[in-house]
Structure formats: structure tokens, C-alpha cells
């Protein structure tokens, strides 16, 4: 196993869980660069054309209800404001536990996502349920801090009871081509997570090209990320259908090569039911039906749940009743 | 394992305004032909859609004479700006009646509604808009001053894109000042007759456009008519050769757009996931009933296995079924005859030792359907590598070097289109220069635009349609 070193020095990176050719890929910085740059390119026009096609699937009635409930069960209900308070977190947790009090059959969301200092409040608020507590560690959202700080941030969140850690990668290191540094940092954070699940935020809006998104996705999977996540939600563009599609291709390719299942989490910018359903169609057709579970697909969102509940009511009642019939949070 | 069952989302059949019977259109009037009426069938159900009057050789003569009168008295001498107004009006009416046309096309042809709605009808309208713009600018098109129209154009079109092929033929002909007599395919006459109604709605002078439904004999009578100045044909190479023999020595103009067996070349540095999309679009678009379909996939051996695995995964997601369902990706085969031909050629693939893979997708219980099929281990000498199948059947061959790829791609009597997939710009240009095909798509496939000339080499025909080059076929320059 890799050492939990906190320095950037390249150490022995042989990861026993990786099959032969992939552990060769991470042997040293040069090998890592060769591997990432040897991945098939991404053609922008073709990728976006396919996304446009996926978005035209017509999902109605029973299929829509199924999709809405599935989407609700995949939501990481998120509050990441500087103004967050325990009260806000408790209020969100109540909605996570019972999203629509008039309809007890609405599934619970997957997790509550908060800043590290509010993890304890969140853990307390969801106690007795299977709702996870996710926390954004590693100097979220910029990632601009010393590695020791990032690891301490992670350990604190885990110690407070977070079951999932959403880390940000060092985009500066990635864009200057210091892939080894990014790799080691993800590995070190994964180590610090212990049994908590690690979601690696690539901040695709700052990576600028689809080729970079594919490379960063592979890098995160090689380093042991359980999920690859599009964005922090603080940078525009955040999650787009082409980027989600590209990440889904990557986890599918990863599965084909290693037999391991890793997840995808688009976050930021998914506000409507229609948009969420389009992402589910992409999961279904690009990665495959195996990924249609909260274990392998999450949607990071704050206001999406409200729209999902409104649309769910509309499907059930046959008419829209307006936003005032659904709680704001 | 969770499942995601999409709900059926059928477009309303009522939008097609289907009538029990249709008449042919001659000299601005709908009239009964003196040929034996034909019944047109919905290939997705094999139910009769409508009865259509057909022309006899006498009607061909009437129509050509009407077109000649319209040419001599009105259309041939009308200023280009005036002709342009009619064409713009037709283009707008196609847009206004787009849903009706899309549903009718899907019913009559069997193609998925999403393709009729998103490709056929909008592109048909775009052809009229594009050529409407040319109508008053022909003097500046680079053919010298005052290029002249040719006169009466006889046009025969196939069943794979009934409305779009009509637009490709009629729009440039009218823009240049010619009048037309058009024969739609025997199995798909309906949208052409609705187009005739659009001409009437646009108050196009009588005789400028005449539509004669009928079988091959009427097409033969039309192209052989002595008072026709120009013949344009899209269809099989066999019929194209016959027409060439008919017109040889008459001095009449001819353009032919015939069959194809296009090579889609994937180099090892290609954007593989998008190449997969391009391959799927290249061969399964319109059930593979596309003369420029990428029916021969040439893959570099070093990525062949990986690409094939991705391709199978992707093709298995294609939904085959009711063409009117908005979720359908692959619709019905246009006719029993065509289905038999696809089955026959596929069986030849088995017999010659190719490896058949068929999509596990469910097929409807009735109607004419053929599951997406991929043959690997195909060799250049096999029938499925040489003959046009014109169905959802892909033949996969491999190559080792770029030279070998080009040599194999060009090793066909056809030459309509080709595709090149690579991230290397210089290789795209290198390959495009060497591929003998009318269109070479780079990192995409089956993209059409009225401004881009389209046409073939060798047994894929001659002459170009679309763009400035396409106008020349309808002008005396």
C-alpha cells in the first residue's frame, strides 16, 4: 500500500488492488503522464451531440414517477453557505428524513452534505436513519491550502462522524501537469478517510477541456476515489450533461478493466426534475442500469429536491399545486 | 437490478391528416391517373395506409407537356427574385406543416418519428430556403453572365428519404428556372402528394411542379420522354445504368446519385467513444437505408477489440420498435422485398464465415423489423463487404497501416462517402486526399447541409446536389 506520507515526494506507488497494467501506470510521474495522455481523446462535437440525443428521451407517467423517486433517493441534500448555522442544517435534515410529510412513501435522500464544522450537528440530526453525512473537506472549495491542513480537515470531518468525504483536487497542480502530486494527495486523503467513502471533486468548469476531464477522472479512480464528482457548485459551468456522460464512460471503462464499481456525482446546476431525469437517462444508457443506485450515482443539489417533490405531486394528483405546498427546506 | 422502463410516447397519428385516397398532381390540379391505383403500406404494421392513383405513360406525356407550357409561358421567363418568393413561401409552408409531414413520413416509410421530425423535414425546408436565396443571384454564382435554365426536368427519387430527396431535386430545379415532373417511389408517395398541396397553397403557377406516383415503368417512361431536357435520378446503381443507356446520345443532361458501400475508418488514436457514436449514426440512422451509410467499418487492429466491445454495448441500447414512438431509435424496414434482401445478404455473411452479432433488443411482434446486426471477421472478398445491404447491418474489417486503410476503403466500385476518425489533423487531410469518395466526414458521419455538395464517384453516380456545385446541374452554363 502507499504510505500515508504528507509530503509531495514520490514514494512507492504500487497499489495492490490495481491490476497489473494499471499499477504500472502509476509507478512514477512519467508513467502516470504517459498513461493519462495515452487515453483516447474526446471529440467535443460528438460528445455534445450524443448528450443532446440523450436529452430527447421521452419519460412520462409511470416511468417519470420511477425516475423521480430514484432521483430523490440519489440526492445529496446540500447546504454549503458561509452563513450556514446548526438551525439551517437541522431544518435540512428534517426534510431529508421526510421530504414530503403529506406523502410518507417518498423515499429518503441519500445523504446530507455540509461543511466539516457542521458534521456533528448533521450526524445528530439524521441519527436513527440510513441517511449518510457527507462533508466537503480539503479546503473546499478552492483546495488552496497546505496538504497538512487538508488532511487535518478530512480527519476532523471523519472523526465528527462523516460517512462520506467530498474532496477537491488541486486544479493548479493538475493544470501545470503535476499529476503525481494530485494522485498522491487523493491517495493520502483516501487514507485519512478510513472507512468513509471518498468522492473526488474535479471542478470540471476549471479544467476547461473534455480531454482534461477524462484524464482527471482516471487519475481520481487510479488514486482510489470511490466517486468522481463534477463540481463544487461554486464555479460555473458546474455539472453539464456532456461532462456527466464523460464521467459515466470512465467508470464504465474502469469496470471493464478492473471489475470494480465506482460512482459518479454531478453537482451544481441541476435544479429541475427534467434535468435530473436527463442525467438518469445518461446513467442508464451510458454506464448501464447497474449504476442506477445511490451506491453508484448521486446528485449534489440544494433546490432540486423541491422541484422533484412538486413534480411528484403533479404526477400523483394530475395537476400542479404550486411551490407553496412543498417546504423550502 | 433496477430497471428504467421508458414510457411509450407515441406521436399522434391523427396529425398526418391521412386520407383514404390520394390523387396525382398535374398542371396544378389533383387528378386521377389512368394507371392502376397502388396501395401504400405502413411497414411497422403492414396495414394499408391509403390508395394512391398512379400514372400511365399517357399521363407522363400530359405532365411533361404541362411542365413545358409552364416553362415556356411563365416560369422560365420569370425574374429570379419572383421565383425566390415562391420558394421562400414553399419553405415556410413546409415549416408550418412540419408535424403533419413528419408523422406522415414516419407512417409511410417506417422511419423513427424523431428522425423525420428532427432531420428530414427541417433539412427539406432548409433546402428550399437555401435555394430561394440563390434564385436571384445566379448571375453572380461564378458561371458567367446570365446562366440559363435547361427546361423541363424529369426527376425520380427513392423511398429512403421521400420528402428530403424531393427537396434536393425540386428546390434547385425551380430556383434555376426549370419546371419539374417528379416520380416518387412506389412505396412512399404520400409526402410528395402533400408537398403538391403545399405548391397549390403557395399558388405556384400550374405545371411548374407535377407529381406522378407510379412504379419503375413510369419512371422509365418519364426519363425516356423526348421532351425532357434534364434527368435527375437517385436510386439503385442498376437502374442508374439503365437510364444512362436510355439517354446516351440524346444530348440531354443527366445526374445520378446511386448506391454506396462507404468505409468508416477508425485509426488507433481516434476519440473512441465518439467514434462509436459516429459508427452507430453512420449505419443505424434511418435503419441503414442511406446510400452514404458507413456500412464498412475499417478499424486499426490495435484498437479493434476494444472498439468492438464498446460498439456492442452501445448498439444494445438502441431501441427498435414503433416508428411513431419518440423513444424509438431504429424503425421498420420499408418493404417486405427490402427485408428479404437484408436477410439474404446477412445469411451470405454467415455462409462465408463472418461472425454475426445481433442486438439483444426486443422486436415488435408484427411489422417489418430487423435487429441491428454487426458482422466481425469480415474479409474484403466477402459479399457483405462488397455489396450494398441497405439495412441495419454493419461489416467490420481491420487494417494495420494507414496505407492499407485507404487501399481497402477505395477497393470498391462505389465512391459516395467515407469517414475518418483520428485526433491527428494531418492524418485527416492525408486520408481525405486519398479517399475516392464524394464526401469525406472527419470525426463525424451523416451530416448534411444544403450548402454542401453531395454526390459520388464511379458506380455511385455523377453530378452534385446542394451548394453552388449543385446549381450547375440545372443550368446551361
HADDOCK unambig.tbl for C-alpha pairs under 7 A between the chains (distance, minus, plus):
assign (segid A and resid 40 and name CA) (segid B and resid 269 and name CA) 6.35 0.50 0.50
assign (segid A and resid 40 and name CA) (segid B and resid 270 and name CA) 6.43 0.50 0.50
assign (segid A and resid 40 and name CA) (segid B and resid 271 and name CA) 5.23 0.50 0.50
assign (segid A and resid 40 and name CA) (segid B and resid 272 and name CA) 6.03 0.50 0.50
assign (segid A and resid 41 and name CA) (segid B and resid 270 and name CA) 6.61 0.50 0.50
assign (segid A and resid 41 and name CA) (segid B and resid 271 and name CA) 4.42 0.50 0.50
assign (segid A and resid 41 and name CA) (segid B and resid 423 and name CA) 6.77 0.50 0.50
assign (segid A and resid 42 and name CA) (segid B and resid 271 and name CA) 5.03 0.50 0.50
assign (segid A and resid 43 and name CA) (segid B and resid 271 and name CA) 5.86 0.50 0.50
assign (segid A and resid 43 and name CA) (segid B and resid 274 and name CA) 6.27 0.50 0.50
assign (segid A and resid 46 and name CA) (segid B and resid 274 and name CA) 5.34 0.50 0.50
assign (segid A and resid 46 and name CA) (segid B and resid 444 and name CA) 6.96 0.50 0.50
assign (segid A and resid 47 and name CA) (segid B and resid 274 and name CA) 6.20 0.50 0.50
assign (segid A and resid 57 and name CA) (segid B and resid 327 and name CA) 5.55 0.50 0.50
assign (segid A and resid 58 and name CA) (segid B and resid 9 and name CA) 6.32 0.50 0.50
assign (segid A and resid 58 and name CA) (segid B and resid 326 and name CA) 6.50 0.50 0.50
assign (segid A and resid 58 and name CA) (segid B and resid 327 and name CA) 6.09 0.50 0.50
assign (segid A and resid 59 and name CA) (segid B and resid 6 and name CA) 5.71 0.50 0.50
assign (segid A and resid 59 and name CA) (segid B and resid 7 and name CA) 5.76 0.50 0.50
assign (segid A and resid 60 and name CA) (segid B and resid 7 and name CA) 5.58 0.50 0.50
assign (segid A and resid 61 and name CA) (segid B and resid 7 and name CA) 6.93 0.50 0.50
assign (segid A and resid 62 and name CA) (segid B and resid 7 and name CA) 6.86 0.50 0.50
assign (segid A and resid 63 and name CA) (segid B and resid 5 and name CA) 5.98 0.50 0.50
assign (segid A and resid 63 and name CA) (segid B and resid 6 and name CA) 5.45 0.50 0.50
assign (segid A and resid 63 and name CA) (segid B and resid 7 and name CA) 5.40 0.50 0.50
assign (segid A and resid 285 and name CA) (segid B and resid 317 and name CA) 6.30 0.50 0.50
assign (segid A and resid 289 and name CA) (segid B and resid 2 and name CA) 6.53 0.50 0.50
assign (segid A and resid 289 and name CA) (segid B and resid 3 and name CA) 6.25 0.50 0.50
assign (segid A and resid 290 and name CA) (segid B and resid 1 and name CA) 6.38 0.50 0.50
assign (segid A and resid 292 and name CA) (segid B and resid 2 and name CA) 6.47 0.50 0.50
